[in-house]
Amino acid sequence: MSKVTQMTLSLPTDLINATERLIQSGLVKTIDDFVTLALHHELLKMQRLSESSQDLPENSDAFDDPIWGLGENPIQSGLRDASENIDKYLYGTSV
């Protein structure tokens, strides 16, 4: 187990309230566990960004946009023309 350092955080009231609701629902054990999990998640995201060395504009929220993740884990579907006929495959119609 990692060494634990106690610290004090100042958080917006709406985040505290939302976290307390998660604790009451049983999805989260404690606020400490939730903050630790959130920090781990953000650290991994930042590490992936620095490893891929994407040049994002300063103060950009682009790394939070799910569109940036499209194509990271492509699948083999056997369809050679999926991008051309996506409406047909998704909705059964053509445009």
C-alpha positions as CSV (number, residue, x, y, z in Angstrom):
1,M,0.0,0.0,0.0
2,S,1.2,3.5,-0.8
3,K,2.1,5.9,2.0
4,V,-0.8,8.2,2.8
5,T,-0.4,11.9,3.4
6,Q,-3.3,13.8,5.0
7,M,-4.2,17.1,3.3
8,T,-7.1,19.7,3.3
9,L,-9.0,20.5,0.1
10,S,-11.3,23.3,-0.6
11,L,-14.0,22.0,-2.9
12,P,-17.2,23.6,-4.4
13,T,-20.3,22.8,-2.4
14,D,-22.0,21.2,-5.4
15,L,-19.2,18.7,-5.7
16,I,-19.3,17.8,-2.0
17,N,-23.1,17.3,-2.2
18,A,-22.9,15.2,-5.3
19,T,-20.2,13.0,-3.7
20,E,-22.2,12.7,-0.5
21,R,-25.1,11.4,-2.6
22,L,-22.8,8.8,-4.2
23,I,-21.7,7.7,-0.7
24,Q,-25.4,7.4,0.5
25,S,-26.2,5.4,-2.6
26,G,-23.4,3.0,-1.8
27,L,-21.5,3.6,-5.1
28,V,-18.6,5.2,-3.2
29,K,-17.3,4.3,0.3
30,T,-15.8,7.6,1.4
31,I,-15.0,11.0,0.0
32,D,-11.4,10.1,0.4
33,D,-11.8,7.0,-1.8
34,F,-13.7,9.0,-4.4
35,V,-11.1,11.9,-4.6
36,T,-8.3,9.4,-4.8
37,L,-10.0,7.5,-7.7
38,A,-10.7,10.8,-9.5
39,L,-7.1,11.9,-9.1
40,H,-5.8,8.5,-10.4
41,H,-8.2,8.8,-13.4
42,E,-7.0,12.3,-14.2
43,L,-3.3,11.4,-13.8
44,L,-3.7,8.5,-16.2
45,K,-5.4,10.7,-18.7
46,M,-2.6,13.3,-18.5
47,Q,0.1,10.6,-18.8
48,R,-1.6,9.3,-22.0
49,L,-1.7,12.8,-23.4
50,S,1.9,13.4,-22.7
51,E,2.9,10.0,-24.1
52,S,1.0,10.6,-27.3
53,S,2.6,14.1,-27.4
54,Q,-0.5,15.6,-28.9
55,D,-0.1,19.3,-29.3
56,L,-3.3,20.8,-27.8
57,P,-3.9,24.5,-27.6
58,E,-3.1,26.1,-24.2
59,N,-6.0,25.9,-21.8
60,S,-7.8,23.4,-24.1
61,D,-10.5,21.1,-22.9
62,A,-10.0,18.9,-26.0
63,F,-8.7,16.0,-24.0
64,D,-12.1,15.7,-22.2
65,D,-13.9,15.5,-25.6
66,P,-14.7,11.8,-26.4
67,I,-14.2,12.5,-30.1
68,W,-10.4,12.4,-29.5
69,G,-10.7,8.8,-28.4
70,L,-12.4,7.6,-31.6
71,G,-10.2,5.3,-33.6
72,E,-7.9,4.3,-30.7
73,N,-9.3,0.8,-30.5
74,P,-10.5,-0.1,-34.0
75,I,-12.4,-3.3,-34.5
76,Q,-12.5,-5.7,-37.4
77,S,-16.1,-6.0,-38.6
78,G,-15.6,-7.5,-42.0
79,L,-17.4,-4.6,-43.7
80,R,-15.2,-3.0,-46.3
81,D,-17.5,0.0,-47.0
82,A,-18.8,0.8,-43.5
83,S,-17.8,4.4,-43.6
84,E,-19.5,4.9,-46.9
85,N,-22.7,3.1,-45.9
86,I,-23.0,3.8,-42.2
87,D,-26.6,5.0,-42.4
88,K,-27.5,1.7,-44.1
89,Y,-25.8,-0.4,-41.4
90,L,-27.0,1.6,-38.4
91,Y,-30.5,2.6,-39.5
92,G,-31.3,0.3,-42.4
93,T,-31.7,3.2,-44.8
94,S,-29.5,5.2,-47.2
95,V,-29.2,8.9,-47.4
